[in-house]
Amino acid sequence: MKNVISHLIDDFHERNLPELVNRNKEFSEVRGKADVVIGMRRAGKTWFCYQKIKELIASGIKKEEILYLKRLNTPITNTMSLPNRKP
């Protein structure tokens, strides 16, 4: 599983972020805690995260200091025990 996570992190750091249309939405942040976005399919969660990542980079945070993991249907969930999920 360590290799899968490492691969996902490297993949994110190597990819360019897409061009975005900025939205007037914000995280309600808790200092020192991770931000998590949940919601219905096709509601714009990924693009919202990309916007936040671009804002973080613009504020001086290096992309390599940002951890972005997407979707629960990645190979990670095949090795995790998730409650109320059928294999």
VEXDREN-2710 file (C-alpha; in Angstrom, 1 decimal):
% VEXDREN-2710
k/r/px/py/pz
1/MET/0.0/0.0/0.0
2/LYS/2.9/2.3/0.7
3/ASN/3.9/2.1/-3.0
4/VAL/0.4/2.9/-4.1
5/ILE/0.2/6.1/-2.0
6/SER/3.7/7.1/-3.0
7/HIS/2.7/6.7/-6.7
8/LEU/-0.5/8.8/-6.2
9/ILE/1.5/11.6/-4.5
10/ASP/4.2/11.6/-7.2
11/ASP/1.5/11.6/-9.9
12/PHE/-0.2/14.7/-8.4
13/HIS/3.1/16.6/-8.0
14/GLU/4.2/15.9/-11.6
15/ARG/0.8/16.9/-13.2
16/ASN/-0.1/20.4/-14.2
17/LEU/-3.2/21.8/-12.6
18/PRO/-6.0/22.5/-15.1
19/GLU/-7.2/26.0/-16.1
20/LEU/-10.1/27.0/-13.9
21/VAL/-13.0/29.3/-13.6
22/ASN/-12.8/30.6/-10.1
23/ARG/-15.9/30.1/-7.9
24/ASN/-16.8/32.2/-4.8
25/LYS/-16.7/29.3/-2.4
26/GLU/-14.4/28.7/0.5
27/PHE/-13.3/26.0/3.0
28/SER/-14.2/26.7/6.6
29/GLU/-10.7/26.0/7.7
30/VAL/-9.4/24.6/11.0
31/ARG/-5.8/25.5/11.4
32/GLY/-3.5/22.5/11.5
33/LYS/-6.2/20.1/10.2
34/ALA/-6.7/18.5/6.7
35/ASP/-9.4/19.8/4.4
36/VAL/-11.8/17.2/3.1
37/VAL/-14.5/17.8/0.5
38/ILE/-17.4/15.5/0.2
39/GLY/-20.6/15.6/-1.8
40/MET/-22.7/14.2/-4.6
41/ARG/-21.2/13.1/-7.8
42/ARG/-20.5/15.7/-10.4
43/ALA/-21.0/18.6/-8.0
44/GLY/-17.6/20.2/-8.7
45/LYS/-15.6/18.8/-5.7
46/THR/-12.4/18.1/-7.8
47/TRP/-12.5/21.5/-9.4
48/PHE/-13.1/23.2/-6.0
49/CYS/-10.0/21.4/-4.7
50/TYR/-7.9/22.4/-7.7
51/GLN/-9.0/26.0/-7.1
52/LYS/-7.9/25.8/-3.4
53/ILE/-4.6/24.2/-4.4
54/LYS/-3.9/27.1/-6.8
55/GLU/-4.7/29.5/-4.0
56/LEU/-2.3/27.8/-1.7
57/ILE/0.5/27.8/-4.3
58/ALA/-0.2/31.5/-5.0
59/SER/0.2/32.2/-1.3
60/GLY/3.7/30.7/-1.4
61/ILE/3.1/27.1/-0.4
62/LYS/5.1/24.7/-2.6
63/LYS/3.1/22.1/-4.5
64/GLU/5.3/19.4/-3.0
65/GLU/4.0/20.4/0.4
66/ILE/0.3/19.8/-0.6
67/LEU/-1.2/16.3/-0.4
68/TYR/-4.1/15.7/-2.7
69/LEU/-5.7/12.3/-3.0
70/LYS/-8.8/11.8/-5.2
71/ARG/-11.6/9.3/-5.2
72/LEU/-12.4/6.3/-3.1
73/ASN/-12.2/3.9/-6.0
74/THR/-8.4/4.1/-6.3
75/PRO/-6.4/0.9/-5.6
76/ILE/-6.0/2.1/-2.0
77/THR/-9.6/1.1/-1.0
78/ASN/-8.9/-2.4/-2.3
79/THR/-6.5/-2.8/0.6
80/MET/-8.4/-0.9/3.3
81/SER/-11.2/-2.1/5.4
82/LEU/-14.1/0.2/5.0
83/PRO/-17.3/-0.3/7.1
84/ASN/-20.6/-1.0/5.3
85/ARG/-18.9/-1.6/1.9
86/LYS/-19.3/-4.8/-0.1
87/PRO/-16.2/-6.1/-1.9
END
